[in-house]
Amino acid sequence: MSLSKEALLKKLSDGVVNMEEEEVVEACNEYIEAGYPAFDGIMEGLVDGMNRASQLYDEEEYFVTDVLLCSDAMYIGLEILSPHMPESELERVRPKGVIGVVEGDTHDIGKNLVKIMLETAGFEMYDLGRDVPLQSFIDKAIEVKASFVCLSTLMTTTMPGMATVVNLLKEAGIREQVKVVIGGGPISKKFADTIGADGYSPNAVEAVKLVKNLLNIA
Amino acid sequence: MLSPKERLNRVLNRDTVDRPPCICPGGMMNMITTELIKVTGVKFPEAHMDAIMMADLAEAVYENGCFENYGVPFCMTIEAEEFGAGVDMGTNIHEPHVVKYTINSVKEWQQVEQLDLQQGRGRVVLDAIKHLKTKGNDVPIIGNLTGPISTASSIMEPVIYYKELRKSNIEAHEFMDFVTEELITFAKQQIEAGADIIAISDPSGTGEILGPKLFQEFAVTYLNRLIDAIKAEGIPTIVHICGQMKNVYPQVKEIRSDVLSFDSIVSMKEARENLLDRLLMGNVSTYTIEFGEPNKIAELTKKCAADGANIISPACGLGMKSPLQNVKSMIGALTKEL
């Protein structure tokens, strides 16, 4: 007996929320075999599940480890469904962002979380990792024509690097085209204003809202 | 007039004191600044690898009126390096940090070798403590450990580590058993070398990352095992945890250290309300110490004491570019009170 499209979408979404990779794989295969459109499976199934997970994170029902496991389940599902997407959907232009932890700092849990949330929200993210030489942010932003750059640090010592990135973007003449958002333990709204960044986010969920706001995306 | 050691001991024994002590343990709670390095002429980052230089710099922290303790080391990479991780020693503005992991999964924990404290930087720390012990008995010597979760997540990719706490729960516990037993060995040798107090920093084991359940299962369990072993040697402990505490206060209460320390995101007032009978240390913003004005730092220091801190300290490791004048304004604020 095969499940209805709605039942399978719910299974996909629940599998992500409940961090059940096997359930997600099973539901994805069943969904494709039944011939339902991959795009809906991703948006109304996997991404819906990830949005529920981030809602739970926002409500402090879920914590970082939970979200990481949910995202694993989502990405496993994406691997199965994405190849079945029609070319036109794949080529749909998504806003691009560059993300990384600034030079001198290797704490990247927060950065990884922000990246997951932004990808879930439909942004195409280029992750430079951690301890990233400051010029690399500018080079990558130019290379991929990014709309925004996300900088993170957990250490006071490496905060001035964020100001340097803002200045380097100016020097490269692309400051107007590239929004800069920053975050991390010691960062504040005041610091963001001081260095001329476009925004500060205290957490990953807020980061998505912030970027959407800055780029005028509903 | 109480010596720094007497004052700290009185606080630990819950006796009355003239004013709170002002300390910065070392380890993750770095207290070395570029300006201090310049004043002493000790080479950096070489001091991370040389016992005499390390001890001299630790002594200079006290001699220059920064903090009322000696503390070593000045980073949180000793244990990770001894466990086989690759470490970049940093510069005189950046701290040492791990650049290459030892294992890829908690399932590979048996490949991690036991600590060899006869040589390497573990030995340097032990020798530095011995050296500090010869400098008299008025200043407390604090030996530092990187906490079990932070050590474990320094020798493998933290994201994988956090996920495997659930996905490979049994092996994760085996790995933590191993790491904790090795840390106990390191602690005992620090005590034998002359450490008066052991400070344990576990910044990667936060309530925000783990949530209450995993915080209890991994952070509290292994911290307590370490604390109990140190307590059995008759030595007091300070535990520093980063991040918000509001979701994990019931679990934090169960941590059996003599002193609890938090970073600046936790309000001392809130911590005091939630941890009524505990000795608390903290938590002057390191951002303000690096970028603020001395009078603002003095204000924050007094506020910490008024809000219930038994021991005054920076909320985290000092940024290495913190001006000496700013660092000294913490003690200044406390002694002017007299």
Contacts between the chains, C-beta under 8 A, distances in Angstrom:
chain1	res1	chain2	res2	distance
A	19	B	166	7.7
A	60	B	247	6.0
A	62	B	211	7.3
A	63	B	207	7.7
A	63	B	208	6.4
A	63	B	209	6.4
A	63	B	210	6.1
A	63	B	211	3.2
A	63	B	214	7.6
A	63	B	247	7.8
A	64	B	162	6.9
A	64	B	208	6.4
A	64	B	209	4.2
A	64	B	210	7.5
A	64	B	211	7.9
A	65	B	162	4.7
A	65	B	163	6.8
A	65	B	165	6.5
A	65	B	166	6.9
A	65	B	209	6.3
A	65	B	210	5.9
A	65	B	211	6.5
A	65	B	214	6.0
A	66	B	211	6.6
A	68	B	159	6.2
A	68	B	162	6.0
A	68	B	163	5.4
A	69	B	163	5.7
A	69	B	166	6.4
A	69	B	167	7.4
A	72	B	163	6.7
A	104	B	93	7.7
A	104	B	94	4.4
A	105	B	97	7.9
A	106	B	97	4.9
A	106	B	98	6.6
A	106	B	99	7.8
A	108	B	158	7.7
A	108	B	159	7.8
A	109	B	158	6.1
A	109	B	159	6.8
A	109	B	162	7.5
A	109	B	209	6.2
A	112	B	159	5.8
A	131	B	97	7.3
A	131	B	99	7.8
A	155	B	317	7.9
A	155	B	319	7.6
A	156	B	286	5.0
A	156	B	287	5.2
A	156	B	290	5.5
A	156	B	316	7.2
A	156	B	319	4.1
A	157	B	93	6.6
A	157	B	94	6.5
A	157	B	95	7.1
A	157	B	290	7.8
A	157	B	319	4.4
A	157	B	320	5.9
A	157	B	321	7.0
A	158	B	94	7.6
A	159	B	287	7.8
A	185	B	242	7.5
A	185	B	243	8.0
A	185	B	263	7.4
A	185	B	265	7.1
A	186	B	264	8.0
A	186	B	286	7.3
A	186	B	287	5.0
A	186	B	316	8.0
